Amino acid sequence: MIRQVFACVALCALAAPAAAQESAAWPERAFVTIDVPFQVSSNSLSESVSLADAFSKTEKDVFNAAYGSTKGAMFDIGGGVRLTGSFGVGVTGSWFRRPSDATFDLSVPNPTSANKPRSLTGTATSLNRQEIGTHIQALYALPLGKKGRVMLSAGPSVFSVKQDVVRSVEFDESAGFTSIRLNQVIIATATNTAVGWNVGADLTWVLASHFGLGSTTRYSRANVTIDPGSTTASVSRSIDVRAGGLQIGGGVRVLF
C-alpha cells in the first residue's frame, strides 16, 4: 500500500507542468521528509469476556485484561509535490513498534460449591504492538520568513495494526477444587486494517538549495477492531484498538 501511494506521488511530480506557478512558500517542485516523531498518545486497551462455565451452567467464567501504554518513538518517511502555487499533494508512511505488559484476572466457578468462584491474577510481559500508517495528504504552504515555511496537511489515513494479546489462560486446580493457580498464558497475534484521518503541520527551515531541517506535528486516528480468537468455538472476541494519535518530532528535508 505505501509503495503504491509513493509511486502515485512520483507520477504526479513527473506529470506536473514545468511552468506550474511557484510561490514564495513553496519554490521547489517536490520534497522528501525523513522524521523520527514521538507518539504521545498511550493507546492502552482492555478486554472483558464472560461465558457460561462448562460444568456450572448457571455461573460464568469471567476474564479481564488491560494492556499498557504503547507511546514512544516511531519512524516517518514522506514526500510531496507542488501542483500549483502553494497547493500540492503528498503521502507519509509511518512505522511504530513498542512492547508493553498486560495485567489480567480470571474468575471461574467452584464445581463443588455454588456461588464461590475461584480467581487468579497475572501479568503477560513484552507484548508487541505494531502500527503501519499510510497518510495521504492535501498540502498548503505558508511562508515563514525568507528561509522557513509551514506546510499544513490533512487527508485520510490507512492503519495496519498488529497486536499481541492474551488468547487463553491455563490453570491448575488444587485438591478439593478450592483454588486455582496459574499454569501458563497463551499469547496470540491479532491483525487488522482500518481507514481513519490525519491533520498536521510541518515546519521546514531551508539551509541549502536542496537541504533543510524540519519539525512535524501530526494527529492521526483510526479505530481498528482485532479478533484474538478463542479456545471456545462459541465465544466471539473482539478488541477495539485506537491507532495513531498525537505525534511530534523532527528530521531532515530534501528539496528538488
N, C-alpha and C positions, 0 to 999 in steps of 0.2 A: 504493500500500500504506500509506504513512504517513498520507495524508489519510483513508483509510478507517478506520484504527485510531483516530485522533484523533476522528473522528465517533462511533465507538462509545463512547469515554470520555465525550464530551459527552452522549450519550443516557443513559449511566449516571448522570450528575450530575442530569439532569432527572428521571429515574425514581426516584432515591433519596428516601425519605420525609423530609419536613421535620423530623420528630421523631426522626430517627435519633440514636442515643446518641452524645454527644460524648465527648471525652477531653481531659485536660489537655495532652497532647502534640499533639493534632490538633483544635483547636476549630473551625476553619473547615470549610467544606463541600468546597472544591476549591482547587487551586493550579496555577500555571503557573511553570515554571522556564526560564530562558534562561542558558546557560553557555558558557564558552569553555574547554574542557578541553585538556590537553596529552596526546597519546598517547605514552606512554613506550616501549612495545614497538616494536622496529625493523621487524619483519615482513619481513626480507630473504628472498629466494627464489632458487632456482637451477634450472638445467635441463641435462640431458645427453642428446644424441641421437646414435645410431650407426646407420649404414645402409650397405648394400653399395654400393661405388663403381660408377658406370655403366660404367667401362671395365675396371678391375681387379677382377673379380668376387670374387677371394679376399681382397681387402683392403676396409677400411671407411673411409668418411668419418665423422669424429667432430667434433661441435660441442658446446661447453660455454659456458654463460653464467651469470653471477652478478649479481643485481640488488641494488642497495644499500639502505640503511636508508630507511624511509619514516615515521619518527616525526616528530611536530610538532603544531602547534596544530590544533584542529578546532572545530566549532560544534554545539551541542546546543540543542534546544528540546523541552520535555516538559510533561506535566500529569498530575494525579491527582485522584481523587475519593474521599472517605471513604464507606465503606459502613456501618460500624458500629464504635463505639468507636475503637480505634487501628488498625483494619484498612481497607484500601482497595485500589484498583487504579489503574494508571497506564500511560502509554506515553511513551517518549522517542525522538525522531528525531535521529540524529547524521549529520553530513556531514564528510568528511575528504578532502582532496586535496593531494597532495605530489609534486613531481618528484624523480627520483633518476637516477643513472647506472648503466649496466651494463657490465661487462667481459666479453669473450668471447674464445675461441680456437677456431680451426678447423684441422683436420688432414685432408689429402687425399692419396691415393697418387700416386706418380710414375708416369705411364703408360709410361715408358721404362725404369724401374729398380724391380724388386720390393723391397718392404720398406724403401723410403726415402721415407717420407711427407714432404710439404711442409706447412708450418704458417704461420699468421699470427695475430696478436692485435690487438685493437682495443677501443675504448670507444664506447658509444652514450650520448649525453647527453640530459638533460631528458626522461626517460620518465615520464609522469604515472601516478600511482596514485590512484584514487578509490574510497572506500568510503561507501556509504549504508546506515545501520543503523536498523532499527526494533526497539526494545527494549520488549517487553511485560512488565509488572511486577506482581507481588503486593507490596503495601506494608504495613509495620508501623511505627508511630511510637513513639518513646521520648522522654520529657521530658528536657530538659537545662536546668535552672534555670527561671526564670519566663518568659524570652524565647526560649529555644532549644529545639531538638528534633533528634533524629537519626531519619531515615527510612531503614529497611532495605528493600531491594528484591531481588527475584530473579524470573527467568522466562526465556522463550525470546526469541531474537533472530533477525531475518532480515537477512542482509547481501547487498547487491548490490555486486559488485566489478568495476571496470573498470581494466585494467592494460595499459600499452603494453609490448610485448615485441619482441624481435628475431625477425622472421619468416624472414629469409634474409640471407646474406652473399654478395655478388657480388665476384668477384676476377678479376684479370688474371694471365696466366701469362707468365713470362719466356721468352726464346729458349732452346730446348733443354729446356724444361719443368723446369728445375732449382729454381725457386722460384715463389711466388705473392705477389701484393701486393693489398692491399685496394682495391676499386673503390668500392662503396657498400654501405650497410647498409639493408635494407628493414624498416621498423617497422610493426607491426600492433597494433590494439587488441582485446584479448580481454575478454569479459564473461561473468559467470555469477552465480547466486544460490544461497545455501545457508542452512540453518537451524542456529543454534547456541544459545547460552545467555548469560545475564548475571547477575551479582550485584553489589550496590553498597550504598553508604551515602551519604546526603545530609544535611549539617548546615545547618540554617536558623536564622538569628537574626532575630527579628521586630523591626523598627524602628518600624513604624506599623501601624494596624489592617489595612491591605491591602498592606503592602510589607515586604520583608525582603531580606537578603543571605544568600548561602549558598555552600558549597563541596561539590563532588561527587567521589566516588571510585567508579569502576566498573571491573569486569573483565568483559569480554565476549570470546567466542571462537566462531569458525566456521571450518571447513576448506572452502575453495572450490577447485574444480578448473576451470582455464581451458584452452582449446584455441586456440593462436595460429594454427592452420592451417599448411600446409606447401606448398612448391612441388612436392613429390614426392607423388603420389597414394598411393603405397604406404606412406608414413610417417604414423603416428598420433602426434600430440604431445599431451601433457597436462602441465600445471604445477600443482603443489599450492601454494595460497596460504593463508596464515594471516591471517584477517581479525580486526579488533578487537585486544584486548589490555588493558593497564592504562591507564586514563585518569583524570587528576587535574586539577581546575580549579575555577572558581568563577563566580558571576554573581548575578543578581537573582531574587527570588521575588515573585510577585503572588498574593495570597490573596483568596479570595472567601467 
